[in-house]
């Protein structure tokens, strides 16, 4: 992470919210910087406060790195949703590698697919997500849930392929590759040796690991060493 960016990350504070939420983050730019947003198998609702005011942005699943520009003083928090969670009116098939700006409804509210909701913050994001669920604005696809929990091993299952394409916008194989690369990046960032990571995660060899990280995350193992 660039030195000009401060980040705090936490998990959902309840089991009911954790069904939907992968993590909750808040970020502040202390100077102008580019932040690489790497594929990790989640999609997001981002609440961005910048020099032009507040923006509520929904981003779909990505299979490529996106550079997020920020200016000094810009800040945002985002809710990252699990891959099996989707919006029936705006599913992953319509959002892959895309973004959508939701309307504001005054200084404290926003409109999500026609529903008016109170804007959340980093500390109460769970209540916002549970409200989305109660109003039917987000749902969990059970087939994709089972696939994620089993490590995406049924990548050739046609029913799973259809569900995955609709719910996430990506194929099970692509999600499997992203999940493994994300896990590898996490291990390397904590100081694990590339050869050990390759063996643990089932890469053919260290070169295979390096090629996967470069292709999916635009980074090499040496670029993920602890600072």
Backbone bond lengths (Angstrom), bond angles and torsions (degrees), N, CA, C in turn:
res aa  C-N    CA-C-N  psi(-1)  N-CA   C-N-CA  omega(-1)  CA-C   N-CA-C  phi
1 X - - - 1.464 - - 1.526 109.78 -
2 X 1.334 118.76 134.79 1.458 120.71 179.00 1.522 111.45 -57.62
3 X 1.355 116.14 148.70 1.457 120.73 -179.11 1.521 112.26 -65.82
4 X 1.328 116.94 -20.05 1.465 120.90 -177.79 1.520 112.60 -86.39
5 X 1.315 117.87 11.21 1.458 121.98 -178.44 1.521 109.22 -126.89
6 X 1.314 116.65 128.95 1.464 122.70 175.07 1.527 108.26 -105.11
7 X 1.320 115.54 133.54 1.462 119.79 -176.00 1.527 110.86 -133.94
8 X 1.309 115.51 139.58 1.471 122.14 171.82 1.519 107.60 -129.15
9 X 1.308 116.56 131.50 1.458 121.81 -177.47 1.518 109.71 -126.72
10 X 1.316 116.56 139.94 1.461 120.52 176.18 1.520 109.47 -144.00
11 X 1.324 115.41 164.13 1.455 121.77 174.80 1.520 109.77 -93.28
12 X 1.329 116.56 168.71 1.459 120.96 175.67 1.522 109.38 -64.00
13 X 1.323 115.78 147.34 1.466 120.25 -174.50 1.522 113.89 -92.56
14 X 1.339 117.77 6.40 1.459 120.51 178.43 1.519 109.46 -148.76
15 X 1.332 115.67 153.44 1.462 120.09 179.74 1.516 111.18 -64.42
16 X 1.331 117.38 -36.25 1.461 120.49 -178.89 1.520 111.13 -63.59
17 X 1.330 117.76 -39.61 1.462 120.71 178.63 1.517 111.27 -77.22
18 X 1.340 116.98 -32.37 1.467 120.54 -178.66 1.521 112.41 -66.36
19 X 1.331 118.57 -17.61 1.465 121.07 173.42 1.526 110.86 -59.27
20 X 1.315 115.82 -29.59 1.461 121.25 -174.99 1.525 113.28 -106.71
21 X 1.336 117.13 -32.05 1.464 122.37 -167.20 1.523 110.81 -101.22
22 X 1.331 115.71 128.25 1.464 120.49 172.23 1.524 110.87 -83.44
23 X 1.330 117.32 -40.10 1.463 122.38 178.28 1.527 108.21 -170.82
24 X 1.325 114.24 165.44 1.466 122.87 176.27 1.520 106.63 -128.32
25 X 1.318 116.78 131.66 1.464 121.10 -175.77 1.520 110.34 -130.55
26 X 1.329 115.59 150.42 1.460 119.64 166.56 1.523 108.34 -131.05
27 X 1.325 114.47 143.21 1.463 122.03 -172.40 1.514 108.97 -135.30
28 X 1.325 115.78 140.74 1.463 121.58 174.45 1.527 109.05 -132.26
29 X 1.329 116.15 133.35 1.458 122.04 175.81 1.529 107.97 -91.55
30 X 1.331 116.52 121.22 1.461 120.33 176.49 1.527 111.83 -91.23
31 X 1.322 116.89 -11.82 1.466 124.03 174.12 1.520 107.02 -157.67
32 X 1.319 116.52 166.25 1.462 119.85 177.89 1.527 109.59 -58.57
33 X 1.333 116.42 134.09 1.469 119.83 -176.68 1.519 109.59 -160.35
34 X 1.322 115.05 160.44 1.454 123.09 170.88 1.523 108.04 -107.81
35 X 1.315 116.31 125.69 1.465 121.47 179.80 1.526 109.09 -107.71
36 X 1.325 119.54 119.59 1.462 119.85 178.19 1.530 111.08 -75.94
37 X 1.322 116.43 120.97 1.463 121.98 174.57 1.518 107.27 -97.92
38 X 1.328 116.75 108.88 1.456 121.96 -173.60 1.517 110.64 -96.99
39 X 1.330 118.56 149.53 1.466 121.63 175.90 1.526 110.50 -58.49
40 X 1.342 115.74 135.46 1.464 119.17 178.51 1.533 112.45 -143.96
41 X 1.353 116.53 8.76 1.454 119.77 177.96 1.508 115.08 87.00
42 X 1.329 118.07 8.61 1.464 121.03 177.89 1.526 109.63 -118.69
43 X 1.352 114.88 164.82 1.461 121.02 168.51 1.529 107.06 -123.78
44 X 1.331 116.76 163.88 1.469 119.08 -166.29 1.518 113.72 -134.90
45 X 1.325 113.85 152.86 1.456 122.79 158.75 1.522 106.33 -110.16
46 X 1.328 115.70 123.33 1.459 122.00 -174.11 1.527 108.66 -115.92
47 X 1.330 115.97 130.05 1.464 122.12 179.07 1.528 106.46 -113.01
48 X 1.331 114.43 98.26 1.476 122.82 -169.23 1.523 110.36 -102.67
49 X 1.328 116.73 124.44 1.457 122.42 175.82 1.520 108.16 -112.00
50 X 1.336 116.14 109.13 1.454 120.78 -178.07 1.509 111.51 -129.66
51 X 1.327 116.21 -167.00 1.463 120.89 -176.15 1.524 112.33 -65.09
52 X 1.337 117.24 -20.90 1.468 120.55 179.77 1.527 112.17 -100.18
53 X 1.318 117.46 12.84 1.450 120.87 177.75 1.523 112.60 103.81
54 X 1.323 115.42 -160.05 1.461 121.84 -175.98 1.519 110.59 -93.88
55 X 1.327 115.67 140.64 1.455 121.66 175.30 1.530 108.30 -133.40
56 X 1.336 116.34 135.64 1.464 122.13 174.83 1.529 107.14 -107.66
57 X 1.318 116.02 110.89 1.457 122.30 -172.75 1.519 110.37 -117.03
58 X 1.327 116.58 129.29 1.460 121.65 171.34 1.518 107.89 -101.62
59 X 1.321 117.25 126.85 1.455 121.54 176.75 1.520 109.17 -115.48
60 X 1.327 116.04 138.84 1.453 120.39 179.43 1.513 112.11 -85.32
61 X 1.336 115.17 -179.63 1.458 119.92 173.49 1.529 109.24 -58.38
62 X 1.330 116.02 145.01 1.457 120.41 177.40 1.525 109.61 -124.82
63 X 1.326 115.42 151.93 1.464 120.99 172.84 1.520 110.55 -121.69
64 X 1.327 115.55 23.65 1.464 121.52 179.90 1.530 108.58 -151.77
65 X 1.322 116.26 160.28 1.456 121.35 179.33 1.524 109.66 -79.53
66 X 1.343 115.73 136.11 1.459 122.36 176.74 1.528 107.72 -119.18
67 X 1.327 117.36 131.63 1.460 121.79 178.30 1.533 109.56 -90.94
68 X 1.327 116.56 121.97 1.462 121.90 -179.13 1.524 109.44 -99.94
69 X 1.341 118.61 113.08 1.465 120.33 178.98 1.521 110.93 -82.89
70 X 1.306 116.58 141.60 1.452 121.30 175.81 1.513 110.76 -141.67
71 X 1.335 114.91 153.85 1.456 121.59 176.80 1.526 109.49 -108.07
72 X 1.316 115.88 160.45 1.458 120.29 178.32 1.531 109.85 -54.64
73 X 1.317 116.28 128.37 1.460 121.52 -179.57 1.517 114.18 96.06
74 X 1.323 117.75 -17.77 1.464 119.75 175.44 1.525 108.89 -64.33
75 X 1.317 115.80 145.34 1.454 120.01 176.91 1.523 109.00 -150.85
76 X 1.299 115.07 155.40 1.460 119.81 176.17 1.506 110.04 -155.69
77 X 1.320 115.19 160.98 1.451 118.62 165.38 1.521 106.93 -130.61
78 X 1.311 115.58 150.05 1.456 119.15 -178.01 1.523 110.28 -135.34
79 X 1.319 113.69 149.81 1.456 122.94 174.34 1.518 106.50 -107.07
80 X 1.328 116.76 117.00 1.461 121.66 178.46 1.520 108.54 -95.50
81 X 1.331 116.11 123.53 1.462 122.24 -175.72 1.525 110.87 -97.90
82 X 1.306 116.14 146.30 1.459 122.16 178.71 1.534 109.60 -65.02
83 X 1.329 117.88 154.57 1.471 119.98 -174.17 1.517 114.49 -63.93
84 X 1.333 117.97 -25.96 1.469 120.15 -179.81 1.526 112.91 -80.45
85 X 1.327 117.22 -6.17 1.464 122.14 178.49 1.523 108.77 -91.76
86 X 1.331 115.78 136.36 1.464 118.73 -179.63 1.520 110.04 -150.17
87 X 1.311 115.74 163.02 1.464 122.77 175.14 1.520 108.35 -97.79
88 X 1.319 119.33 116.50 1.467 120.64 -178.79 1.530 113.80 -54.30
89 X 1.331 117.20 -34.83 1.462 119.70 -179.48 1.528 112.48 -86.39
90 X 1.343 117.14 -10.37 1.455 119.90 -179.23 1.532 107.80 -147.86
91 X 1.341 116.71 65.19 1.477 120.07 -174.16 1.518 112.38 -71.89
92 X 1.323 114.70 173.36 1.454 120.65 -176.13 1.505 113.91 -59.38
93 X 1.340 117.47 -31.98 1.456 119.91 -178.79 1.531 111.26 -60.51
94 X 1.333 116.69 -27.34 1.469 120.79 179.36 1.525 112.61 -93.53
95 X 1.355 116.65 -5.92 1.460 119.21 -171.11 1.519 114.54 -121.41
96 X 1.329 119.37 -6.00 1.465 120.76 -176.56 1.527 110.51 -57.43
97 X 1.325 116.11 126.38 1.467 123.02 -178.53 1.531 112.40 55.95
98 X 1.341 114.73 30.79 1.459 120.66 -179.35 1.526 109.41 -130.07
99 X 1.329 114.91 166.19 1.450 121.32 173.68 1.520 109.84 -134.13
100 X 1.332 116.42 152.88 1.469 121.27 178.14 1.523 108.26 -139.70
101 X 1.328 116.56 128.94 1.459 121.81 178.47 1.521 108.90 -92.43
102 X 1.339 116.18 121.32 1.463 121.40 177.21 1.528 109.45 -85.98
103 X 1.318 115.41 148.43 1.456 120.98 -177.14 1.518 111.60 -73.14
104 X 1.332 114.67 151.15 1.454 121.37 169.85 1.526 108.92 -92.64
105 X 1.318 115.50 153.70 1.471 120.81 178.63 1.520 107.64 -130.16
106 X 1.315 116.01 66.46 1.453 120.33 -175.77 1.515 110.74 95.17
107 X 1.329 116.72 -176.81 1.469 120.37 -174.26 1.523 114.56 -73.19
108 X 1.330 118.28 -16.74 1.471 119.94 -173.51 1.520 114.19 -121.17
109 X 1.314 117.64 -6.23 1.465 120.56 -173.97 1.522 110.93 -124.79
110 X 1.334 115.02 159.19 1.458 121.49 172.28 1.521 108.61 -135.44
111 X 1.321 115.90 164.76 1.459 122.12 178.45 1.522 108.59 -111.88
112 X 1.335 115.95 120.13 1.455 121.94 176.31 1.523 107.80 -113.87
113 X 1.315 116.90 107.41 1.464 122.36 -178.48 1.530 111.74 49.41
114 X 1.329 115.13 46.43 1.452 121.58 175.31 1.514 115.36 86.64
115 X 1.331 118.47 -8.05 1.460 122.32 179.98 1.530 109.55 -97.98
116 X 1.328 115.44 132.94 1.468 120.08 179.63 1.530 109.12 -89.05
117 X 1.343 115.85 127.33 1.454 121.66 -178.83 1.519 109.99 -133.49
118 X 1.339 115.37 147.68 1.458 120.62 174.87 1.525 108.98 -70.26
119 X 1.319 116.92 133.27 1.455 121.01 179.73 1.528 110.55 -61.09
120 X 1.320 117.20 134.04 1.468 120.08 179.36 1.522 111.30 -87.17
121 X 1.335 115.05 177.39 1.457 121.01 169.20 1.521 108.61 -135.41
122 X 1.327 115.78 -179.62 1.462 120.99 -175.80 1.528 111.89 -57.79
123 X 1.326 116.60 -33.54 1.463 120.12 -173.92 1.522 113.88 -85.17
124 X 1.334 118.76 -23.89 1.471 119.14 -177.04 1.524 112.51 -120.71
125 X 1.333 117.40 24.33 1.465 121.28 -177.27 1.524 112.33 -58.31
126 X 1.333 117.13 -31.73 1.469 120.20 -178.89 1.519 111.83 -59.27
127 X 1.317 117.18 -42.21 1.467 119.67 -178.74 1.525 111.07 -64.66
128 X 1.318 116.26 -36.57 1.466 120.51 176.91 1.525 110.29 -62.39
129 X 1.338 116.79 -45.37 1.459 121.01 -178.76 1.534 110.65 -65.72
130 X 1.320 117.59 -41.07 1.467 119.78 179.14 1.527 110.88 -66.59
131 X 1.325 117.05 -31.76 1.468 119.97 174.48 1.528 110.27 -66.85
132 X 1.341 117.36 -41.33 1.463 120.01 174.81 1.521 110.94 -56.23
133 X 1.330 116.67 -42.65 1.467 120.95 -178.77 1.527 111.11 -67.95
134 X 1.324 117.63 -43.83 1.468 120.75 -179.43 1.523 111.62 -61.44
135 X 1.311 116.61 -34.14 1.469 120.47 -178.27 1.523 112.67 -88.89
136 X 1.315 117.16 3.85 1.464 120.57 178.18 1.497 114.61 74.76
137 X 1.334 117.11 19.07 1.463 120.44 -178.97 1.527 111.82 -84.23
138 X 1.334 117.14 -20.15 1.462 121.58 171.81 1.523 108.62 -132.88
139 X 1.322 116.23 149.38 1.456 122.16 178.17 1.531 108.83 -140.66
140 X 1.331 115.65 165.51 1.460 122.38 177.50 1.525 108.53 -111.02
141 X 1.329 116.92 126.16 1.459 121.34 174.03 1.527 108.34 -88.48
142 X 1.319 116.82 117.37 1.466 121.28 -171.74 1.528 112.29 -69.43
143 X 1.326 117.95 -33.65 1.456 119.61 179.61 1.526 110.61 -66.85
144 X 1.326 116.94 -43.37 1.464 120.61 177.65 1.529 109.97 -67.39
145 X 1.335 117.48 -36.21 1.463 121.07 176.09 1.525 111.08 -58.89
146 X 1.329 116.67 -49.07 1.468 119.87 -179.91 1.531 110.68 -63.00
147 X 1.326 117.06 -37.56 1.463 120.33 179.09 1.523 110.81 -64.07
148 X 1.322 116.87 -43.36 1.475 118.99 178.72 1.519 110.75 -64.00
149 X 1.325 116.82 -44.57 1.460 120.04 -177.15 1.524 112.17 -64.46
150 X 1.338 116.82 -27.17 1.468 120.34 179.52 1.522 112.59 -93.54
151 X 1.341 116.96 5.24 1.460 120.67 177.70 1.518 114.45 84.74
152 X 1.338 118.14 21.17 1.459 122.51 176.81 1.532 112.54 60.97
153 X 1.338 116.84 34.06 1.462 118.59 -175.46 1.531 112.74 -75.76
154 X 1.319 118.61 -23.54 1.470 120.54 -177.94 1.528 110.17 -88.68
155 X 1.331 116.02 54.17 1.462 118.95 -172.97 1.527 112.98 -70.11
156 X 1.343 118.63 -16.86 1.463 120.97 -178.70 1.526 112.95 -99.28
157 X 1.331 117.37 1.47 1.459 121.40 179.11 1.531 109.60 -70.47
158 X 1.336 117.26 121.61 1.473 119.87 -173.75 1.517 112.55 -67.07
159 X 1.335 116.68 -37.60 1.458 119.06 178.39 1.527 110.68 -63.97
160 X 1.335 116.25 -42.67 1.460 119.95 177.24 1.522 110.90 -64.19
161 X 1.320 117.50 -38.92 1.460 120.04 179.21 1.525 111.11 -60.44
162 X 1.356 116.28 -42.38 1.472 119.51 179.10 1.522 111.04 -65.09
163 X 1.341 116.19 -46.68 1.462 119.62 179.81 1.524 110.72 -62.42
164 X 1.316 116.24 -44.52 1.456 119.99 -178.38 1.523 111.31 -62.26
165 X 1.322 116.90 -43.59 1.467 120.33 179.46 1.524 111.30 -60.71
166 X 1.345 117.11 -39.64 1.461 120.16 -178.85 1.522 111.62 -75.71
167 X 1.327 116.75 -46.94 1.463 121.22 -173.15 1.517 112.16 -74.75
168 X 1.333 117.03 -44.49 1.465 120.42 -173.13 1.518 113.57 -105.65
169 X 1.323 117.53 -24.89 1.455 120.74 -174.03 1.516 113.36 85.29
170 X 1.327 117.23 -2.14 1.451 122.24 179.77 1.523 109.71 -126.67
171 X 1.319 116.58 158.46 1.461 120.83 178.66 1.522 110.42 -78.33
172 X 1.350 117.92 157.89 1.466 119.54 175.04 1.522 112.41 -56.71
173 X 1.333 117.21 -38.91 1.466 119.52 -179.78 1.515 111.16 -62.90
174 X 1.336 116.94 -43.37 1.460 119.82 178.97 1.527 110.91 -64.44
175 X 1.330 117.31 -40.62 1.457 120.52 178.27 1.524 111.05 -65.58
176 X 1.315 116.94 -37.10 1.454 120.93 176.30 1.526 110.54 -61.84
177 X 1.338 116.51 -45.10 1.463 120.91 179.43 1.529 111.05 -62.92
178 X 1.336 116.73 -42.58 1.466 120.97 -179.50 1.522 110.56 -65.81
179 X 1.344 116.73 -44.30 1.467 120.16 -179.44 1.524 110.91 -60.89
180 X 1.333 116.65 -41.06 1.461 119.61 -179.21 1.525 110.85 -69.35
181 X 1.332 117.51 -41.58 1.461 120.21 178.21 1.520 111.30 -64.36
182 X 1.329 116.81 -39.44 1.461 120.59 178.49 1.525 110.56 -64.43
183 X 1.337 117.39 -41.85 1.461 120.84 177.52 1.525 110.80 -64.11
184 X 1.336 116.72 -40.58 1.458 120.65 178.36 1.526 110.90 -62.77
185 X 1.328 116.75 -43.60 1.463 120.63 -179.90 1.522 110.84 -61.89
186 X 1.331 116.86 -39.01 1.463 120.14 179.16 1.517 111.15 -64.38
187 X 1.332 117.60 -43.56 1.461 121.10 179.39 1.526 111.49 -64.84
188 X 1.321 116.55 -43.87 1.463 120.63 -179.70 1.524 111.06 -64.69
189 X 1.325 117.15 -36.49 1.458 121.29 179.54 1.524 111.78 -67.31
190 X 1.332 116.43 -21.31 1.467 120.73 177.60 1.528 112.08 -94.28
191 X 1.333 117.05 5.53 1.447 120.40 173.96 1.511 116.68 101.32
192 X 1.347 118.34 5.31 1.461 120.31 179.13 1.525 110.27 -67.60
193 X 1.318 116.29 150.27 1.463 121.26 179.27 1.530 110.04 -78.53
194 X 1.339 117.97 139.63 1.467 120.89 -178.74 1.527 113.50 -53.92
195 X 1.315 117.73 -41.52 1.462 119.95 -179.32 1.520 111.00 -63.48
196 X 1.342 116.73 -38.68 1.465 120.59 179.05 1.527 110.91 -68.78
197 X 1.329 116.52 -40.01 1.465 120.78 178.87 1.522 110.16 -64.30
198 X 1.319 117.13 -44.07 1.464 120.76 179.73 1.526 110.41 -58.92
199 X 1.324 116.63 -44.36 1.462 120.16 -179.62 1.520 111.63 -67.37
200 X 1.330 117.02 -42.69 1.467 120.96 -176.91 1.525 112.26 -65.28
201 X 1.329 117.10 -36.54 1.464 120.60 -173.88 1.529 113.52 -99.10
202 X 1.316 117.34 4.79 1.454 119.95 172.53 1.510 115.98 83.80
203 X 1.328 117.68 18.58 1.460 119.57 172.04 1.532 108.91 -72.11
204 X 1.319 116.12 149.94 1.465 119.84 -178.21 1.517 111.37 -60.66
205 X 1.329 116.80 -38.59 1.458 121.56 178.63 1.528 107.69 -166.73
206 X 1.315 116.44 -176.85 1.457 120.31 -177.81 1.525 111.79 -65.75
207 X 1.320 117.04 -33.83 1.471 119.80 178.27 1.522 110.94 -64.76
208 X 1.332 116.40 -38.80 1.467 120.72 177.42 1.524 110.48 -61.91
209 X 1.331 116.28 -43.23 1.470 120.92 176.38 1.522 110.77 -59.23
210 X 1.324 116.16 -48.53 1.461 120.35 -178.04 1.521 111.50 -61.18
211 X 1.313 117.44 -43.41 1.465 121.33 179.90 1.521 111.15 -63.93
212 X 1.336 117.32 -40.10 1.458 121.04 179.80 1.520 111.13 -65.27
213 X 1.327 117.15 -44.84 1.461 120.65 179.40 1.526 111.07 -63.90
214 X 1.327 116.73 -40.55 1.466 119.58 -179.92 1.531 110.76 -66.39
215 X 1.319 116.57 -41.43 1.464 120.78 -176.08 1.533 111.91 -72.48
216 X 1.320 117.63 -41.56 1.463 120.85 -173.74 1.528 113.30 -92.57
217 X 1.335 116.67 -37.57 1.462 120.32 -172.57 1.524 113.07 -114.58
218 X 1.339 117.23 -2.05 1.461 121.93 179.26 1.533 111.25 55.70
219 X 1.330 115.24 43.82 1.451 120.46 179.77 1.527 108.14 -150.73
220 X 1.318 117.31 158.70 1.462 122.31 176.78 1.527 108.87 -113.96
221 X 1.331 118.01 162.95 1.468 118.87 177.98 1.518 113.70 -53.85
222 X 1.337 118.00 -38.45 1.460 119.85 -179.98 1.522 111.48 -65.12
223 X 1.325 117.87 -27.86 1.451 121.38 178.73 1.513 114.02 -78.13
224 X 1.333 116.99 -4.90 1.464 122.23 -178.86 1.517 112.66 -110.22
225 X 1.333 117.11 8.15 1.456 119.59 178.76 1.523 110.23 -64.35
226 X 1.352 117.70 145.29 1.471 119.88 177.38 1.529 110.65 -57.94
227 X 1.332 116.23 144.14 1.448 119.57 -176.53 1.465 114.95 -79.21
